[in-house]
Amino acid sequence: MIRTYKILSALLSYPSAAFQKAAHDMIVALNVERLLPAPQRAKVCALVAEIAERDLLDAQADYVELFDRTRALSLHLFEHVHGESRDRGQAMVSLRERYRAAGFDIASNELPDYLPLFVEFLATRSAREAQAMLAEPLHILAALAQRLRKRGSRYADAFEALGCLASRRPADAAVDEILKADVDDPNDLASLDRSWEEAEVRFGPSDAAGGGCPKSRQPARKPVAAAQTSGLETGADA
């Protein structure tokens, strides 16, 4: 288990009391493993500490505003390259099979391209394989880091940390292609509701089965980093 990936997965997940409780241990683990370069590691540790020290409800509200109400910052990777096209469905199937072939099971209510889930999967691979797989959606991660930086969000540090771990740098043209996409108004709740409904119908079981409103996105599996730390093909060349 590569602890740095596991911690980054937890960091990009919906904030929880378990994460806050384990923050000190996660910071220690990052500094012991030293997988990230020192400057980037310091930024990630600072973000972990910041979330741990905040009021939990405030941290959760900010997370939802960023990642659940702003489609331009969606944590579902294929949304940024396939949108709602049929290609996205096939990409989901291929990625799910990739997980299964490696013996990595996911809960039925989460899509395979959910970034915290993907990074959690990388934590189970060898360092070399994780670096190679992370390079595949790197242009998406770089674009999201830029968008977060423009909003003044320190979550950009987590995305830039992932970029440091990849086996290559993203192509500028591929990043620009993502950045040129239309950015939805985060206050356009009607558009948001439509996108959730379409995702539920087209890509498998979800919260819709319970008849209620979509819940804030949370890790498909319990984030081990928080509890125990005491070909992703995207349709564009990276």
Secondary structure, 3 states (H helix, E strand, C coil): CCHHHHHHHHHCCCCCHHHHHHHHHHHHHHHHHCCCCHHHHHHHHHHHHHHHHCCHHHHHHHHHHHHHCCHHHCCECCHHHHCCCHHHHHHHHHHHHHHHHCCCCCCCCCCCCEHHHHHHHHCCCCHHHHHHHHHCCHHHHHHHHHHHHHCCCCCHHHHHHHHHHCCCCCCHHHHHHHHCCCCCCCCCHHHHHHHHHHHHHHCCCCHHHHCCCCCCCCCCCCCHHHHHCCCCCCCCCC
